[in-house]
Amino acid sequence: MAESRWLDDDEQRAWRSFLVASTLLSSAIDDAAKRHDISGSEYAILVRLSEAPDGELRMAQLADGLLHSRSRVTHTIKRMEAKGLVTRADSAEDGRGVVARLTDAGAQRLVDAAPDHVAAVRRHLFDLISPDDMLAFGRVMGTVADELNEVSPEANRIR
């Protein structure tokens, strides 16, 4: 059995800082969305639908794009449908799949929430780091995401 490669002091500090920062950043972004009566996940779905042709995506595409389980997306879409932000319908392509479609109210909620979302991302992340560090951060996160997706894309789905 291979010996464990323990984290050195610098790696341990960096790892713990990452854990705390990612939790606090997610919370701050979720708080920005909550001011508009949506969750961070709902905001992400509104963004994805707004960028999709005709404002609609198959539920499976939404789940895959967000790295969420299909059941989690289904529950979230049900909540959003109750708020009038999206509708669901059978796919016009093959009639087998279900698509989520952005409503006018959902598009307006996104327009209203986007400035607070961007302000939170800027205030709690990008305004705190230099342009050089931002580029390095982007490269590091891209490398981590690429490696994890290569190892096991299905294992990385958030449940």
TORKETI-759128 format. One line per 2 residues: number of its first residue (from 1); for each residue z, y, x of N, C-alpha, C, O. Coordinates in pm, 1 decimal, decimal comma, padded with zeros to 6 digits, m for minus. Atoms other than C-alpha are relative to their C-alpha. Layout:
BEGIN
NUM) Z:Y:X:Z:Y:X:Z:Y:X:Z:Y:X ~ ...
REM end
This chain:
BEGIN
1) 00000,0:m00117,9:00085,6:00000,0:00000,0:00000,0:00000,0:00123,7:00089,8:00077,1:00132,7:00185,4 ~ 00011,7:m00122,6:m00079,3:m00098,9:00340,8:00137,0:00124,7:00086,9:m00016,3:00185,1:00093,7:m00123,4
3) m00115,3:m00089,9:00002,1:00176,7:00582,7:00226,9:m00036,2:00127,0:m00076,8:m00148,4:00176,7:m00066,6 ~ 00022,8:m00123,2:00076,3:00212,2:00884,5:m00002,1:m00018,4:00118,2:00094,0:00049,9:00130,1:00195,8
5) 00019,5:m00125,4:m00073,8:00081,4:01214,7:00129,8:00076,3:00108,3:m00075,6:00021,8:00171,2:m00166,3 ~ m00084,5:m00097,0:00068,7:00365,9:01441,3:00022,1:m00051,3:00141,1:00025,8:m00115,7:00167,2:00127,5
7) 00038,4:m00139,3:m00016,1:00304,9:01811,2:m00027,8:00090,2:00065,7:00103,4:00211,3:00043,5:00105,3 ~ m00083,3:m00075,7:m00093,5:00417,3:02034,0:00255,3:00057,4:00121,0:m00073,9:00027,1:00141,0:m00191,6
9) m00068,2:m00111,5:00066,9:00623,9:02346,1:00180,5:m00098,3:00100,1:m00060,2:m00077,8:00146,8:m00172,2 ~ 00099,1:m00095,3:00051,9:00320,8:02574,7:00141,1:m00073,9:m00057,2:m00121,0:m00096,3:00012,6:m00219,9
11) 00068,1:00065,1:00112,9:00141,5:02325,6:m00083,6:00091,6:m00009,5:m00121,1:00047,4:00011,3:m00234,0 ~ m00097,0:00010,0:00110,3:00456,0:02275,2:m00292,7:00016,2:00135,8:m00070,0:00017,8:00142,8:m00192,9
13) m00011,6:m00134,6:00059,2:00495,6:02652,7:m00343,4:m00126,1:00034,0:m00079,4:m00117,6:00085,5:m00190,9 ~ 00126,2:m00030,0:00068,5:00126,6:02687,9:m00434,1:m00011,8:m00081,2:m00128,4:m00052,4:m00027,6:m00231,5
15) 00009,0:00086,3:00116,8:00140,3:02393,3:m00675,0:00092,2:00048,1:m00111,5:00051,2:00056,5:m00227,3 ~ m00095,2:m00045,3:00101,9:00449,9:02517,7:m00854,0:m00039,6:00136,8:m00055,2:m00023,5:00162,8:m00174,5
17) 00048,9:m00129,6:00048,1:00310,3:02870,7:m00871,7:m00115,7:m00018,8:m00097,4:m00123,1:00049,3:m00199,6 ~ 00112,0:00029,4:00089,7:m00007,6:02730,2:m01027,1:00050,1:m00048,6:m00135,2:00003,7:m00001,4:m00239,0
19) m00051,9:00053,1:00126,5:00188,5:02534,7:m01288,7:00062,5:00109,1:m00085,8:00034,9:00118,3:m00205,5 ~ m00065,8:m00107,4:00075,3:00400,7:02833,6:m01388,8:m00103,6:00101,3:m00048,2:m00103,4:00140,5:m00164,9
21) 00099,8:m00101,2:00035,6:00108,7:03078,2:m01382,2:m00093,7:m00049,1:m00109,4:m00125,1:00026,3:m00201,5 ~ 00093,9:00048,7:00101,7:m00124,2:02855,8:m01585,4:00068,1:m00009,1:m00136,5:00006,2:00020,3:m00238,7
23) m00072,9:00006,1:00126,6:00143,2:02800,2:m01850,6:00019,7:00139,7:m00058,3:m00003,3:00161,9:m00177,1 ~ m00022,2:m00136,8:00047,9:00227,9:03171,0:m01872,2:m00129,4:00068,8:m00040,7:m00131,4:00143,1:m00138,9
25) 00128,8:m00059,1:00034,8:m00138,7:03275,4:m01873,7:m00051,1:m00054,9:m00132,6:m00100,1:00020,8:m00216,3 ~ 00041,2:00059,4:00128,4:m00220,2:03031,3:m02154,2:00080,7:00058,7:m00115,4:00026,6:00085,8:m00222,6
27) m00086,0:m00057,6:00103,2:00075,2:03166,8:m02350,0:m00039,4:00144,4:m00030,6:m00042,3:00184,3:m00147,0 ~ 00039,8:m00139,5:00020,9:m00034,2:03529,1:m02298,5:m00132,2:00009,3:m00075,8:m00148,9:00095,4:m00162,2
29) 00129,9:m00000,3:00069,5:m00388,8:03450,8:m02411,8:00018,2:m00044,5:m00144,7:m00045,1:00009,9:m00235,2 ~ m00028,1:00044,4:00135,9:m00256,4:03263,3:m02714,3:00067,9:00111,4:m00079,9:00037,6:00130,5:m00197,6
31) m00066,2:m00112,7:00067,6:m00030,5:03561,0:m02798,1:m00100,9:00106,4:m00042,1:m00088,8:00164,3:m00150,0 ~ 00103,7:m00098,2:00035,1:m00334,6:03791,4:m02790,6:m00076,5:m00046,0:m00123,1:m00108,4:00035,2:m00209,9
33) 00071,7:00053,7:00116,2:m00512,3:03563,9:m03038,4:00086,8:00004,7:m00125,6:00037,7:00034,5:m00234,4 ~ m00090,5:00002,6:00115,2:m00207,0:03536,8:m03263,8:00010,0:00136,1:m00068,2:00038,9:00143,2:m00187,7
35) m00000,7:m00133,1:00061,8:m00219,6:03912,9:m03320,2:m00113,2:00014,0:m00102,9:m00116,3:00108,5:m00181,7 ~ 00113,1:m00001,9:00093,4:m00537,7:03832,9:m03513,4:00001,8:m00123,1:m00091,0:m00100,6:m00161,9:m00147,2
37) m00023,0:00114,9:00087,9:m00395,0:03534,6:m03705,5:m00087,7:m00120,0:00036,7:m00135,3:m00192,4:m00050,8 ~ 00067,8:00119,3:m00048,9:m00570,8:03275,6:m03490,6:00072,7:m00048,6:00125,6:00147,8:00025,9:00188,5
39) m00055,8:00054,8:m00123,9:m00466,1:03048,0:m03206,8:m00102,6:00015,9:00112,5:m00217,8:00051,8:00088,4 ~ 00092,6:m00003,4:m00111,7:m00618,0:03040,3:m02861,3:m00112,1:m00100,6:m00016,6:m00226,4:m00072,3:00019,3
41) 00102,7:00101,6:00025,5:m00802,0:02720,9:m02957,2:m00099,3:00047,1:m00105,9:m00219,8:00024,9:m00093,5 ~ 00088,4:m00052,4:00103,9:m00938,8:02884,6:m03270,0:m00090,7:00108,9:00056,7:m00208,7:00116,7:00022,5
43) 00081,5:m00103,1:m00064,7:m01054,7:03180,7:m03061,6:m00112,4:m00065,3:00080,2:m00227,3:m00021,6:00073,0 ~ 00100,8:00069,0:m00081,5:m01235,6:02942,8:m02824,0:m00110,2:m00059,5:m00087,3:m00227,3:m00057,6:m00049,3
45) 00100,0:00054,9:00091,3:m01409,1:02775,8:m03119,0:m00088,5:00110,9:m00054,9:m00210,2:00094,6:m00063,1 ~ 00080,0:m00113,1:00048,3:m01517,9:03112,1:m03259,7:m00100,4:00045,1:00106,2:m00215,5:00075,1:00074,4
47) 00090,0:m00038,7:m00108,9:m01665,0:03200,6:m02919,4:m00115,8:m00098,0:00010,1:m00232,0:m00057,5:00014,6 ~ 00105,3:00102,4:m00012,4:m01854,3:02870,4:m02893,5:m00099,8:00008,7:m00114,5:m00220,8:00001,5:m00092,6
49) 00090,9:m00008,7:00114,8:m01994,7:02903,2:m03244,2:m00083,9:00127,1:00004,2:m00201,3:00125,5:m00032,8 ~ 00075,3:m00126,8:m00005,6:m02094,5:03266,4:m03189,7:m00113,2:m00006,6:00101,6:m00212,9:00064,4:00087,9
51) 00101,8:00013,4:m00103,8:m02295,4:03162,6:m02883,2:m00106,0:m00104,9:m00033,5:m00208,6:m00113,5:00034,0 ~ 00090,4:00109,1:00036,6:m02467,2:02869,4:m03056,7:m00113,5:00050,4:m00089,2:m00096,9:00146,3:m00164,6
53) 00110,0:m00036,2:00090,5:m02805,7:02890,2:m03226,6:00044,8:m00011,6:m00145,6:00106,9:m00110,5:m00184,6 ~ m00036,0:m00004,9:00142,2:m02756,2:02983,6:m03592,6:00150,5:m00006,4:m00024,5:00193,5:m00029,8:m00137,5
55) m00145,0:m00002,0:00016,6:m02379,2:02999,7:m03528,4:00059,5:m00132,7:m00041,0:00163,6:m00136,3:m00106,6 ~ m00052,9:00130,0:00038,6:m02332,1:02626,3:m03569,9:m00014,5:m00101,9:00112,1:m00108,1:m00096,6:00192,0
57) 00000,6:00110,3:m00095,2:m02251,7:02320,9:m03358,8:00051,8:m00125,1:m00068,6:00134,5:m00118,4:m00159,6 ~ m00056,2:00126,9:00046,4:m02193,2:01955,8:m03429,1:00145,0:m00006,1:00047,1:00179,0:00046,3:00153,1
59) m00141,2:00011,4:m00034,1:m01824,0:01875,5:m03425,9:00018,2:m00068,3:00135,6:00104,2:m00028,3:00214,0 ~ m00009,4:00070,5:m00128,1:m01876,9:01634,2:m03134,5:m00034,3:00093,6:00115,8:00027,9:00086,0:00221,7
61) 00034,9:m00096,5:m00104,8:m02044,4:01912,3:m02933,0:00115,1:00097,4:00024,7:00145,1:00131,8:00139,1 ~ m00115,4:m00089,4:m00014,9:m01750,7:02142,5:m03000,4:00110,6:m00069,0:00080,3:00165,3:m00011,3:00174,2
63) m00105,7:00074,1:m00069,3:m01502,5:01876,9:m02888,3:m00034,2:m00016,5:00147,9:00050,1:00006,6:00234,6 ~ 00040,9:00020,3:m00139,5:m01700,0:01800,5:m02573,1:00003,0:00131,2:00077,7:00049,9:00134,7:00191,5
65) 00005,0:m00129,1:m00067,6:m01751,2:02167,6:m02487,7:00137,1:00058,5:00028,9:00155,3:00130,7:00127,0 ~ m00136,1:m00052,4:m00015,6:m01382,8:02247,6:m02527,9:00092,5:m00096,2:00074,4:00206,8:m00062,4:00105,2
67) m00081,4:00105,2:m00061,9:m01259,5:01926,1:m02363,0:00119,7:m00036,4:m00087,2:00230,0:m00059,9:m00037,8 ~ m00101,5:00040,3:00096,4:m01062,6:01845,2:m02677,3:m00042,8:m00131,4:m00064,4:m00161,0:m00165,9:m00064,6
69) 00034,0:00120,6:00074,1:m01043,7:01521,3:m02869,7:m00068,8:00040,5:m00130,7:m00050,3:00151,8:m00180,1 ~ 00068,6:m00028,9:00126,6:m01258,2:01501,5:m03180,3:00099,7:00019,5:m00113,2:00078,5:00103,4:m00200,8
71) m00099,1:m00016,8:00106,6:m00951,1:01461,4:m03399,1:00068,6:00136,1:00009,3:00097,5:00198,2:m00093,0 ~ m00062,3:m00132,7:m00015,8:m00794,2:01776,6:m03252,6:m00093,0:00108,9:m00052,8:m00048,9:00200,3:m00122,5
73) 00096,2:m00099,7:00048,3:m01112,2:01975,3:m03320,4:m00011,1:m00006,8:m00151,6:m00019,4:00096,8:m00217,6 ~ 00007,6:00015,2:00145,7:m01131,1:01833,1:m03673,5:00118,2:00068,7:m00067,4:00099,9:00139,4:m00166,5
75) m00118,5:m00064,7:00058,6:m00774,0:01946,9:m03747,5:m00008,4:00151,9:00013,5:00025,9:00224,9:m00079,5 ~ 00011,0:m00144,2:m00021,4:m00838,7:02290,2:m03597,5:m00104,5:00059,7:m00093,8:m00081,8:00165,2:m00153,2
77) 00105,6:m00048,9:00088,9:m01161,9:02332,4:m03793,7:00049,3:00002,9:m00145,2:00015,7:00095,0:m00219,6 ~ m00055,7:m00000,1:00136,7:m00979,0:02237,1:m04115,9:00085,6:00124,5:m00023,4:00076,2:00188,2:m00128,3
79) m00082,3:m00121,5:00012,5:m00727,2:02517,3:m04052,8:m00088,9:00123,9:m00008,6:m00064,4:00213,6:m00089,3 ~ 00089,3:m00115,5:m00002,6:m01007,9:02760,5:m03975,2:m00080,2:00011,1:m00129,0:m00107,8:00121,1:m00176,8
81) 00073,3:00001,7:00127,1:m01198,1:02656,2:m04286,5:00087,6:00056,9:m00111,4:00038,8:00130,1:m00197,5 ~ m00093,2:m00051,9:00100,1:m00889,5:02732,0:m04496,7:00014,0:00151,7:00010,5:00040,7:00218,7:m00089,3
83) m00005,8:m00144,7:m00021,8:m00887,6:03082,7:m04344,0:m00134,0:00068,3:m00027,7:m00143,2:00191,0:m00023,6 ~ 00132,2:m00056,5:00027,5:m01257,2:03128,8:m04427,4:m00077,8:00037,8:00125,6:m00174,3:00113,7:00117,4
85) 00064,7:m00037,0:m00126,5:m01359,4:03152,0:m04059,6:m00121,1:m00086,6:00031,9:m00212,4:m00043,1:00102,1 ~ 00109,4:00093,8:m00022,4:m01590,6:02848,8:m04057,2:m00023,2:m00080,7:m00126,9:00060,9:m00084,5:m00216,7
87) 00026,9:00099,4:00104,1:m01755,9:02604,8:m04293,3:m00044,9:m00127,4:00071,0:m00085,0:m00124,6:00187,4 ~ 00051,8:00126,9:m00050,9:m01845,2:02239,5:m04243,4:m00107,1:m00050,0:m00095,0:m00099,0:m00031,2:m00216,4
89) 00108,3:00055,9:00080,0:m02161,5:02069,5:m04360,3:m00060,9:m00118,0:00073,8:m00046,0:m00131,5:00195,3 ~ 00073,1:00108,1:m00063,8:m02364,5:01758,0:m04298,1:m00110,4:00059,7:00085,4:m00167,7:00163,4:00052,1
91) 00104,7:m00046,1:m00090,6:m02608,3:01797,0:m04012,4:m00136,1:m00007,5:m00067,8:m00171,3:m00109,1:m00127,6 ~ 00136,0:m00000,8:00054,3:m02956,4:01899,1:m04124,6:m00092,8:m00085,1:00086,4:m00198,2:m00128,9:00040,2
93) 00081,2:00079,5:m00092,7:m03091,1:01711,0:m03819,3:m00014,4:m00143,8:m00044,9:m00125,6:m00195,1:m00057,0 ~ 00005,6:00142,5:00031,2:m02997,6:01359,1:m03920,1:00088,0:m00039,5:m00118,4:00086,6:m00155,3:m00160,2
95) m00084,5:00028,3:00114,8:m02749,0:01385,7:m04207,5:00122,6:m00083,7:00032,2:00206,5:m00105,8:m00055,1 ~ m00113,6:00084,9:m00035,5:m02500,5:01169,5:m04015,1:00115,6:00080,2:00056,2:00231,6:00053,8:00024,3
97) m00104,1:m00078,8:m00062,5:m02311,4:01424,9:m03814,1:00044,9:00114,7:m00088,5:m00017,5:00146,1:m00189,8 ~ m00052,2:m00116,4:00070,8:m02103,8:01718,2:m03932,1:m00007,8:00119,0:00094,9:00024,5:00109,1:00213,3
99) 00005,6:m00122,1:m00079,0:m02160,9:02072,0:m03813,5:00105,3:00097,1:m00049,8:00138,9:00100,9:m00168,2 ~ m00088,0:m00112,4:00033,7:m01916,6:02359,9:m03803,3:m00086,6:00124,0:00011,0:m00163,1:00139,6:00106,1
101) 00082,7:m00120,9:00004,9:m02073,3:02692,3:m03894,9:00090,4:00122,6:m00010,1:00183,9:00126,4:m00090,2 ~ m00073,3:m00125,9:m00000,7:m01939,2:03039,5:m03822,5:m00032,1:00078,4:m00127,3:m00148,8:00092,9:m00163,6
103) 00021,2:m00085,2:00117,3:m01889,6:03253,3:m04134,5:m00001,7:00146,3:00044,4:00032,0:00178,1:00158,4 ~ m00005,1:m00143,0:m00030,8:m01925,4:03629,9:m04149,9:00143,7:00043,6:00031,0:00167,2:00125,5:00119,9
105) m00141,0:m00032,7:m00025,1:m01545,3:03649,9:m04168,8:00043,3:m00049,9:00138,4:00120,2:00017,4:00207,0 ~ m00031,6:00052,8:m00132,2:m01518,7:03431,0:m03857,5:m00059,8:00086,0:00110,2:00004,7:00112,2:00211,7
107) 00064,8:m00088,1:m00098,2:m01766,7:03648,8:m03669,6:00076,1:00131,5:00011,5:00092,7:00184,1:00121,5 ~ m00075,7:m00124,9:m00002,7:m01568,9:03958,0:m03767,0:00135,2:m00018,8:00067,3:00180,8:00069,1:00140,4
109) m00129,1:00027,3:m00063,8:m01239,8:03797,8:m03659,9:m00018,0:m00004,6:00151,6:00066,8:00044,4:00226,2 ~ 00027,8:00005,0:m00143,5:m01396,7:03728,9:m03319,4:m00021,8:00140,2:00055,9:00030,4:00173,3:00162,3
111) 00023,1:m00138,7:m00043,2:m01517,7:04089,5:m03290,7:00132,9:00074,2:00010,4:00154,6:00150,4:00104,6 ~ m00130,5:m00067,1:m00000,1:m01165,8:04208,7:m03376,5:00090,9:m00051,0:00112,2:00163,2:00027,5:00173,6
113) m00091,4:00060,8:m00096,9:m00986,6:03966,0:m03140,3:m00048,4:00011,7:00144,6:00033,1:00011,5:00236,8 ~ 00056,0:00002,8:m00136,1:m01221,2:03985,0:m02839,1:00059,4:00106,7:00092,8:00092,4:00074,3:00206,9
115) m00057,2:m00099,0:m00092,5:m01089,6:04315,7:m02697,5:00140,6:m00035,9:00048,0:00172,4:m00014,9:00165,1 ~ m00134,4:00040,8:m00040,8:m00730,1:04185,3:m02696,7:m00004,9:m00120,4:00094,2:00073,7:m00129,4:00188,5
117) 00015,5:00116,6:m00087,3:m00843,2:03856,0:m02541,5:m00039,4:00044,0:00141,3:00022,9:00003,9:00239,6 ~ 00047,9:m00046,5:m00130,1:m01034,1:04028,9:m02261,6:00108,5:00081,5:00071,1:00127,2:00067,6:00192,0
119) m00107,4:m00079,3:m00060,2:m00747,8:04273,6:m02204,2:00108,5:m00091,0:00058,5:00161,0:m00063,2:00166,3 ~ m00101,4:00093,1:m00050,2:m00504,1:03981,1:m02166,1:m00048,9:m00070,6:00126,1:00026,9:m00085,4:00221,9
121) 00055,2:00067,1:m00118,4:m00732,5:03800,0:m01920,7:m00001,8:00096,6:00117,8:00035,4:00060,3:00229,4 ~ 00002,8:m00098,9:m00108,9:m00780,1:04117,2:m01719,4:00141,4:00031,8:00048,8:00168,9:00024,9:00168,6
123) m00135,6:m00043,6:m00037,6:m00414,3:04227,1:m01724,8:00076,4:m00109,0:00074,1:00145,3:m00081,5:00172,3 ~ m00083,1:00107,5:m00053,5:m00267,3:03886,9:m01644,7:m00068,2:m00084,7:00106,9:m00007,1:m00176,3:00161,9
125) 00067,0:00076,5:m00104,0:m00530,7:03756,2:m01403,7:m00082,9:00089,7:00091,8:m00044,0:00114,0:00206,0 ~ 00095,2:m00065,5:m00089,0:m00819,9:03959,7:m01270,7:00046,6:00133,9:00055,8:00008,9:00169,9:00167,4
127) m00052,0:m00125,8:m00054,2:m00640,6:04293,8:m01235,1:00103,9:m00023,0:00110,4:00138,6:00069,9:00183,3 ~ m00103,6:00031,6:m00097,9:m00384,1:04116,9:m01014,7:m00056,2:m00050,0:00132,8:00017,2:m00060,6:00231,0
129) 00056,3:00057,1:m00122,5:m00625,5:03979,3:m00755,8:m00117,6:00083,9:00049,1:m00187,6:00148,0:m00029,2 ~ 00109,3:m00076,4:m00060,9:m00871,8:04137,5:m00515,9:m00134,3:m00064,5:m00034,5:m00138,7:m00181,8:m00071,6
131) 00132,6:00058,8:00024,6:m01248,2:04090,1:m00563,1:m00027,0:m00122,9:00087,2:m00083,9:m00221,0:00039,4 ~ 00019,7:00116,3:m00087,2:m01254,8:03855,3:m00261,6:00080,2:m00120,6:m00048,0:00030,4:m00233,2:m00048,5
133) m00081,7:00109,4:00050,9:m00967,0:03650,2:m00401,2:m00055,8:m00054,0:m00131,2:m00047,2:m00173,8:m00158,0 ~ 00059,1:00043,8:00126,4:m01139,0:03640,5:m00740,4:m00116,8:m00094,1:00026,5:m00130,9:m00195,8:m00041,4
135) 00112,0:00087,2:m00034,3:m01451,6:03492,1:m00581,8:00050,8:m00134,1:00052,3:m00002,5:m00239,1:00016,5 ~ m00058,2:00124,1:m00052,2:m01239,0:03237,5:m00392,2:00061,9:m00082,1:m00113,9:00046,4:m00204,1:m00119,0
137) m00060,6:00065,9:00115,9:m01047,4:03157,1:m00712,0:m00108,0:m00070,8:m00082,3:m00090,4:m00185,8:m00122,4 ~ 00110,3:00059,6:00075,1:m01375,9:03094,7:m00893,9:m00056,1:m00123,8:00069,2:m00084,1:m00224,9:00004,9
139) 00050,2:00115,4:m00075,0:m01498,3:02864,8:m00617,4:00098,0:m00117,4:m00006,8:00057,2:m00231,6:m00028,0 ~ m00100,2:00105,8:00002,4:m01171,5:02670,1:m00608,7:00004,8:m00066,7:m00138,1:00002,7:m00189,4:m00147,6
141) m00007,1:00058,3:00134,3:m01153,2:02624,2:m00986,3:m00127,9:m00077,4:m00033,2:m00122,6:m00181,1:m00099,2 ~ 00126,0:00072,4:00019,4:m01521,6:02524,9:m00993,1:00000,1:m00133,6:00072,2:m00045,6:m00234,0:00017,6
143) m00008,2:00123,6:m00077,9:m01462,4:02266,2:m00721,0:00092,0:m00100,5:m00068,1:00058,4:m00218,5:m00078,8 ~ m00095,2:00088,4:00067,8:m01159,4:02123,4:m00902,7:m00062,6:m00056,0:m00127,5:m00055,7:m00176,4:m00152,1
145) 00061,2:00046,1:00124,7:m01343,8:02107,2:m01235,5:m00112,8:m00099,2:00027,0:m00122,7:m00202,0:m00040,0 ~ 00110,5:00090,5:m00032,5:m01651,3:01947,9:m01078,9:00051,7:m00136,6:00043,4:m00000,2:m00239,4:m00000,1
147) m00053,4:00126,8:m00049,5:m01444,3:01682,8:m00900,3:00063,6:m00080,3:m00112,3:00042,4:m00201,2:m00121,9 ~ m00065,5:00071,9:00108,7:m01237,9:01596,5:m01205,9:m00101,0:m00053,0:m00101,2:m00084,6:m00163,6:m00152,6
149) 00103,7:00047,2:00092,2:m01545,8:01573,2:m01428,1:m00079,2:m00114,9:00059,7:m00123,0:m00204,2:m00012,9 ~ 00073,2:00107,6:m00066,5:m01717,0:01351,8:m01171,6:00080,4:m00129,5:m00000,2:00025,3:m00237,6:m00020,9
151) m00086,0:00118,3:m00005,9:m01419,7:01115,7:m01142,8:00006,5:m00067,8:m00136,2:m00012,4:m00189,0:m00146,4 ~ m00014,7:00059,4:00132,4:m01371,7:01066,2:m01516,0:m00007,6:00107,5:m00106,6:00095,2:00162,2:m00146,5
153) 00012,1:m00105,3:00101,6:m01511,9:01310,4:m01771,1:00079,8:m00028,8:m00127,2:00136,5:00063,4:m00185,8 ~ m00073,3:00032,6:00122,8:m01353,4:01123,7:m02064,4:00151,0:00013,0:00019,4:00222,4:00049,1:m00074,1
155) m00144,9:m00007,7:m00026,1:m01008,8:01115,4:m01899,4:00049,1:00142,8:00000,2:00169,0:00167,0:m00013,5 ~ m00040,7:m00139,9:m00008,1:m01009,9:01493,6:m01875,8:00004,0:00070,1:m00134,9:00035,8:00188,8:m00141,8
157) m00003,3:m00057,3:00133,3:m01033,9:01550,7:m02249,5:00145,2:00026,6:m00039,3:00230,0:m00062,2:m00031,2 ~ m00135,8:m00037,5:00039,5:m00725,6:01737,2:m02370,4:00030,2:m00063,0:m00134,9:m00047,1:m00046,7:m00229,3
159) m00034,2:00070,6:00123,9:m00552,4:01533,4:m02639,5:00093,1:00079,8:m00085,6:00131,6:00034,7:m00193,5
REM end
